[in-house]
Amino acid sequence: MKKNSIIILLILIIPMIAYFVMSHNTKLSVVEAQLNQPQMIKFASKMCYDCQRLEKVMEKVYPEYVNKVTLTEISVQNNASSVQDMIKKYKVKLVPTSIFIDKNGDVKARVEGYMDENTLRSYLNEIADNG
């Protein structure tokens, strides 16, 4: 009887733990446009296929820009008020959504959906060079 109770308890608790872990992104650094620094804000979800594909592209491309462009990754599953404010501010309706901001804090581009390496490089070059 105890074995069945433990199994039932685990079945109920594991999904709650998984939700908590997935909805609280430890990479989150909600930083409004840093002075004199171009930035890319990427809104994503761990459960989104295109977000996962974009993450692989980011892993290849972003290291070239790490000293030129600040990357802020925001999990839309995070219910913190600061995250919800950012979602409203940038009118994020789907993920992934990437916002490219120049050093003056002006939004230079907004991309909804997946980007290939060349497209991502193009946007990063635009804000890194001209930002």
C-alpha positions as CSV (number, residue, x, y, z in Angstrom):
1,M,0.0,0.0,0.0
2,K,2.8,2.4,0.8
3,K,4.4,1.8,-2.6
4,N,1.2,2.8,-4.4
5,S,0.9,5.9,-2.3
6,I,4.5,6.9,-3.1
7,I,3.9,6.4,-6.8
8,I,0.7,8.4,-6.8
9,L,2.4,11.2,-4.8
10,L,5.3,11.3,-7.3
11,I,2.9,11.4,-10.2
12,L,1.3,14.5,-8.7
13,I,4.5,16.3,-7.6
14,I,6.8,15.8,-10.6
15,P,4.6,17.9,-13.0
16,M,4.5,20.7,-10.5
17,I,8.3,20.6,-10.0
18,A,8.7,20.6,-13.8
19,Y,6.4,23.6,-14.3
20,F,8.3,25.5,-11.6
21,V,11.7,24.8,-13.1
22,M,10.5,25.7,-16.6
23,S,8.7,28.8,-15.7
24,H,11.6,30.3,-13.7
25,N,14.4,30.9,-16.2
26,T,17.7,31.3,-14.4
27,K,19.2,33.0,-17.4
28,L,16.8,35.9,-17.0
29,S,18.5,39.3,-16.8
30,V,15.8,41.8,-17.5
31,V,18.0,44.8,-18.1
32,E,16.5,47.8,-19.9
33,A,18.8,49.1,-22.7
34,Q,22.2,49.5,-21.2
35,L,23.7,52.9,-21.9
36,N,25.8,53.0,-25.0
37,Q,25.5,49.2,-25.6
38,P,23.4,47.6,-28.4
39,Q,21.3,44.7,-27.2
40,M,19.2,41.8,-28.5
41,I,16.2,40.8,-26.4
42,K,15.0,37.3,-27.2
43,F,11.6,36.2,-25.9
44,A,11.3,32.4,-26.0
45,S,9.8,29.3,-24.4
46,K,11.5,26.1,-23.6
47,M,8.6,24.1,-25.1
48,C,8.7,25.9,-28.4
49,Y,10.3,24.1,-31.4
50,D,11.4,27.2,-33.3
51,C,12.8,28.6,-30.0
52,Q,15.0,25.5,-29.7
53,R,16.1,25.8,-33.3
54,L,16.9,29.5,-32.8
55,E,18.9,28.7,-29.6
56,K,21.2,26.4,-31.7
57,V,21.7,29.2,-34.2
58,M,22.4,31.6,-31.3
59,E,25.0,29.2,-29.9
60,K,26.9,29.4,-33.2
61,V,26.6,33.1,-34.0
62,Y,26.4,35.0,-30.7
63,P,29.9,34.3,-29.5
64,E,31.2,36.5,-32.3
65,Y,29.2,39.4,-30.9
66,V,29.5,38.8,-27.1
67,N,31.6,41.9,-26.6
68,K,29.5,44.1,-29.0
69,V,25.9,43.2,-28.2
70,T,24.2,42.4,-24.9
71,L,21.9,39.4,-25.1
72,T,18.9,39.4,-22.8
73,E,16.9,36.1,-22.9
74,I,13.4,36.2,-21.5
75,S,11.2,33.1,-20.8
76,V,7.6,34.1,-21.5
77,Q,6.6,31.4,-19.1
78,N,8.0,33.4,-16.2
79,N,5.1,35.1,-14.4
80,A,7.3,37.8,-12.7
81,S,5.8,41.3,-13.1
82,S,9.0,42.6,-14.7
83,V,8.8,39.9,-17.4
84,Q,5.1,40.5,-18.0
85,D,5.9,44.3,-18.3
86,M,8.6,43.5,-21.0
87,I,6.2,41.3,-22.9
88,K,3.6,44.1,-22.9
89,K,6.2,46.8,-23.8
90,Y,7.4,44.9,-26.8
91,K,3.9,43.5,-27.7
92,V,5.1,39.9,-27.8
93,K,2.4,37.7,-29.2
94,L,4.3,34.7,-30.3
95,V,7.7,33.1,-29.7
96,P,10.4,33.3,-30.5
97,T,10.4,37.1,-30.9
98,S,13.8,38.9,-31.1
99,I,14.1,42.7,-30.6
100,F,17.3,44.4,-31.8
101,I,18.1,47.7,-30.1
102,D,20.9,50.1,-30.9
103,K,23.1,51.9,-28.4
104,N,20.7,54.8,-28.3
105,G,17.9,52.5,-27.1
106,D,16.0,52.7,-30.4
107,V,14.4,49.5,-31.7
108,K,16.0,48.8,-35.1
109,A,14.3,45.5,-35.9
110,R,11.8,43.0,-34.6
111,V,11.7,39.5,-35.8
112,E,8.9,37.0,-35.0
113,G,9.8,33.4,-35.5
114,Y,13.0,31.5,-36.5
115,M,16.0,33.1,-38.1
116,D,18.8,31.3,-39.9
117,E,22.5,32.2,-39.2
118,N,22.8,34.7,-42.0
119,T,19.7,36.6,-41.0
120,L,20.8,36.8,-37.4
121,R,24.3,37.9,-38.3
122,S,22.7,40.7,-40.5
123,Y,20.6,42.1,-37.6
124,L,23.5,41.8,-35.1
125,N,25.9,43.5,-37.5
126,E,23.4,46.3,-38.0
127,I,23.2,47.2,-34.3
128,A,26.8,46.4,-33.5
129,D,28.2,48.5,-36.3
130,N,25.7,51.3,-36.6
131,G,24.2,51.1,-33.1
